[in-house]
Amino acid sequence: MTVVSTATTGAALLAGYRPGVSSLFASPRGTLLAEGVYFAVPPSGRADGHADLPRRVDAVLGVAEAAGHEVQAVVGAVPFAPGADARLIVPQRLRRGSAPVATPGRPSPFGLGALHPVPSPDGYRDAVARAVTEIRDGRYTKVVLARSLHAEVSGFDPAPVVRALAGRDPGGYTFAVDLGAGRTLFGASPELLVARHGRTVTANPLAGSAARSADPVEDRRRAATLLASAKDRHEHAFVSEQVAGVLRRYCSSLGVPAEPSLVATATMWHLSTVISGEIADPAVSALELATALHPTPAVCGTPTPAAREAIGRLEAFDRGFYTGMVGWVDAAGDGEWAVTIRCATAGPTGIDIYAGAGVVADSDPGAELAETTAKLGTLLGALGVENADVA
């Protein structure tokens, strides 16, 4: 990757992040700060706009190279719906530093005021119950249903929240993407969709979750229960098998663990499978791999067309960039793309926070509501909001 900067620390880049003028992506491999916009990837105008996204990005990177622009990389976010426009740019300047480190302390409350669930908790439980009935009727095998919290607030600055998120979960993927028109997508995803560095390809699908506990004994019990849960292991298998199946089409070799492991964030336990392999054709970029994988069953369901249709009927809002993908790719094809979860979108007058849960045949509506509440805690904690009544 071409980077116009000397090496610096992730903390310095986090401190230098400015909403509206820069975008940030931090991972265990390092931190990127993209400043200004040299060129934006144009919209497709097609219903399957994500399918030709790698081609359009290659064209934009070709323009940058021909013009002698020093940065030959694209940074940004891709939405959930295939017909929605991505926000991908070649920045004026790209600075790279070390990975974030854990930062102790609690953020100051932001005074968001009332949080309005969309849909209501009862509405979400009803949607899950309807999905369970449809699954048992054979219409699909899994669907991921989401809900959101909306708060009206003006003058909100996401920068302190982004720094708090990076400090709480430095092993995850912290991001802040300028969407234009005063809007920012930000969050801290625990899930790597796919990365390519040289010939090495890595994916880390997550599915099956449990809320953490402040009590160490209870926390260990919850982790052990999750790892032994037949329902959660079955849900996880949907995701890991699909991801591995897609990557096998592109890799000359692929390693897939036989059993899931546990991964922890500040608020959640997840079942995790780290899949790694070697790319067969070096011309296949990280973005091409990401678009082939998106959306995984972890954020949509299976089969994908039927799950998408159910989401359109059963969810009460437009997901936008939530459950899309966020990251970067360079002219050499290297890059990292995380699944856009544990996130929020902030605008001039309000903020929307998102969370979802996978629904299968034996899902309990109350348990799925509790799971989304726990996942909302990632953003609420970074916002300094404690004990919010969102369930």
N, C-alpha and C positions, 0 to 999 in steps of 0.2 A: 504494500500500500504506500502511495506517496503521501507523506505527511509534512506539512510546512510548520515545523516546530522542533525545538530541541526536546529531549526527554524530560519529563517532569513527573510530579506525583499526581495520583488520582485525586488527592485532597485539593491540590491547587486547581485542577480542572473543574472539580465540583464547585469550588469557590468562585471560579470564573464563569460559571453558567449564568446566562441572563435570558429569562423568558422573552420571547418576541424577537430576539436577535441571534439566538444560538439554539442548538439541539445537542443532547448528550446521550451517550450509550456507554454503560459501564458493565463489565463482566469480569469473571475471575482471571481472564487473560489480560485485561487492561481497560483503560478509560479513554473514550474519544469525545472531543468537544468540537463540534462543527459550527463555524461562525460565518454568518452571512449566506447569501444565495448567489452562486454563480450561474446556475442553470437548473431549472426544475424539469423533472421527467413529465412530458405532456400526458394528458389523459388519453385513454384508449378509445372511448366512445362505443365500446362493444359490451355486450351483456356478459361475456366471459373475459373481461379485461385483464384478469390476472394471468391468463394463459399466455399472452404475448408480452407480459411485463419484462422478462429477461431480455427479449429482443429490443424493446424500447430503451431499457437501461443501457444495453450495449451501444445503441446508437448515440445516446447522450454522452457516454464516456468517450466514444469516438470523436464527437465534436470537441470535447474538452481537450483531448490529446492533440487533435489537429490545430487547435487554437494555442497550444503551448501552455495551457493552464496547469499549474503545478499539482493541483489535487485531482487525482483520477480515481475517485471513489464516490459512491452514492450512499446517503444516510437517510433514514426516515421510517415510515410506517405504512403498512398495507392493511386495509379494512377487512372485516369478516366477509361481507357480501361481494361476490365476484364482479358485479357491475358497478360497484362504488369506486370512486377515484382514490388512488394512493397518494400519499404525500412523501415524495422522494426527491432529494435535491443533491446536486453537486455543490458543496459549500465553497465559499471564497477561501476559507482557511480551515485546515483540519489539524488539530493538536492531539497528540497521543501521550498518555501517561500510564502510570502503574494502576493496578486494580485498587478498588476502595479497601479500606480497612475498617474493622469494627470500631464504632464510636459510642462510648457510653453516654448516658444522659437521656433526658426526656425532652421532647419538643414542647414549645409553648403552645397553648391552645390558640386557635385562630378565630374563635367566635363565629362559627358557621351558622349558629341559630338552629332553627328547626330542620330536621332531616325528614324528607318525605319519601317513603318507600314507593317504588313503582315496579310491580303492582303492590297492593297491600299484602301483608303476610298471609291473610286468608286467601287472597287471589292467587298467590304463589302456590300455596298448598293445593288449591283446586286445580291449577295447571299441572302440577306433578301427578295428582290423582288421575286426571284425564290421560296423561301420557302413559301411566302404568296400564290403564285399561287398553289403550291402543297397542301397547307392546304385547300384552297378553293376547290380543286379538290378531297378532302377527303382522301389524302394519310396519313395524321396524323393530330393531333389537335394543337400541339405546338412543337416547336423545339428551342433550345437555340443555337445561333450562336455566336462564339467568334472570336476575333482578337487579334493580339499581336503587341508589339513594340520591335524591336531588336536594341541594341546598342553595338558596338564593343568597348571594354574597357579591359585593362589588369590591374592586381593588385587590382581589386575591393574588398573592404572589406564590407560585408553586416552588420557587427555588429552595426555600428552607425545608419544604417537605421532601423534595428530591434528595437533598443532603441527608435528611433524617432516614429516609428509606435505604440509601446506600450504606449508612452506618449501622443500621439494624440487621441487614441481610447482605453483607459484602460478598457472599458466595453466590448470589443470584444475579439478575440482569436488571439493573436500574436504568430507566430511560426517561427522557423528557424531549418531546418532539414538537417543534413549532408548527402548528397546523395552519397558520395564517389567520387574519381577521381577529387577532387577539385571543386565539384559542390555543391551548396546550394539552397534549396528551402526555400523561406522566404515570409512573408506577414502578413496581419492582417485581418482575416475574421470576418465579423459581424454575421455569421450564424452558430449556433450550430446544427449539424446534429442530434446527440443524446448524452445524458449523462446518466450514471447509477451510483447512489450513494446509497448503501444499496438496499432497495426495490423500491426506487424512480427513475422513468424514466422521462427525460425531453427532448423535442425537440423544436426547434424554427425555423420553416421554414420561409424563406423570399422570396417574389416574388412580383414584382411591385415596381418600383423605380423612383425617381426623384432627379435631382441634387439640392444641396443646394445653397443658395445665401448668400453673405456677408451682404446684406441688410436685417435687421430683418423683416421688413414688407413683402418684397418679399419672404423671406424664409418661413414665416408663410402661405402666399398665396399658395406657391408650395406644402407645406405639406397638406393643406386643399384640394387642387385640386387632389392630389394623393389619399387621403382617399376617395374622392367622385367619383373617376374615375371608370366607369363601366368596361372598358377594363382591367385596372390593378387589380381590385377586382376579375374579372373573371380569370385572369392569376393566381392570388394568390390562388384562390379556387382549381385550379388544383393541386397545390403543397400541401396545408394543408390537403386536403381530402385524398390524396395518403399517406402522412406520417401517418395520423391518422389511415387509414385502415391497414397499415402494423403493427403499434404498437398495435392495438387491438388484433392481433393474439398472442401477448406475454404478455399482461397486464390483470390483473383481474379487474381493473377499469381504466378509462381514461377520463380526462377532456379536452374538446375542446371548446374554446370560439366560440360563434356564429358569431362574427364580428372580422375582423382584427384590429390591432392597428398600430400606427406609431412607428418606431424606427429610431434614427438618428445616423449617424457616422459624422466624420469631413467633409465629402464631399457629402454624400447621405442621402436621406430619403428612407425608405423601408416600405412596408406593412409587418406586422409581426403577427404571431400567436404562442403563447406559449402553447404547449401541454404537459400535465403532467399526470402521472399515476403511478400505482403500478405493479411491475413485478410479474407475476404469478409463475414463476419457477426461483428461485435464481441461478440456474445453467446457465441461459442464460446471457452471459456477454455483456458488453457495445459494444464490437467488433462484436459479433454476431448480435446485434440489428443494428449496423452501416452497416454491409454488407448486411443485409436484406433491408435496406432503400436505399442504394447507387446503382445507381444514382437517385436522386429525379428529378421530373419534373423541378425544379428550375435550374438545370444545364444540363439537357439532353432534356426532352420533354415528350410528351405522344402521342401514346403508346411508351414505351421505345424502343422496337426493331426497329420500323420505324424511330423514332427520331435519334437513333444511326446511322442508315444507312444514313439518310440525312446529319448528321454531317460529316460522312466520305466522302460524295460527295461534300458538299458545303463549308467546311472549308479548308483553304489553309495551314494548319500546323498540326503537331502532338501535342495534348494537353499535353501529358506527365502526370505530377502530377496535373496540373491545373484542377479544378473541381473534383478532387478526394476527399480524406478525410485525415485529419491530427490530431494526438492526442496520446492518451495513454490508456492502459488497464492493470490492475494488476491481480494477481492470484486469487483474490477474485471475479473478474468479474466487479469491479468498473472501471470507465473510462470516458473520454470525447473525442468526435470526432467532429471536426469542418469541414465544407465544405471548400475545399481549393480554395478560391476565394480571390480577391484583393492581388494577389501574383506575384512573379517573380522567375525565376531560373537564378542563376548566375554561370558562369563557368570561366575557366582560361582566356578566350579571349572575353567573351561577356555576356550580360544580356538580358533576354527576359521577358517582362511584359505582363500580360494577362487580358482581360476583355471580358464579353459576355452580351447578352441581350436575353430575351425571345421573340420569334416571334409567334404571333397568327394571326388569319384571318384578323384582322383589323389593323395590325401593319403598321407603316409608315417607310420605309427604312431610311429616314433622321433622324427621331426621335430615331430609334434604334442605329444609328451611334452616335448621340449625347449622348445617355445613356452610351454607352461603353466609350466614351471620358471622361465623368464625372467619371466613375468608375476607369479609368486609373489614375485619379488624386490622388487617395489614395497613390499609390506607387510613382508617380512623385513628389508629395508634400514631401514625406519622403526623396526622393532623392535630394530635394532642387531645383527641376526643375519647374519653373513657366512659365505659358503661352506658353507651348510647342505646336507647330503646328502639331497636330496628327489627325485632322479631315479634 
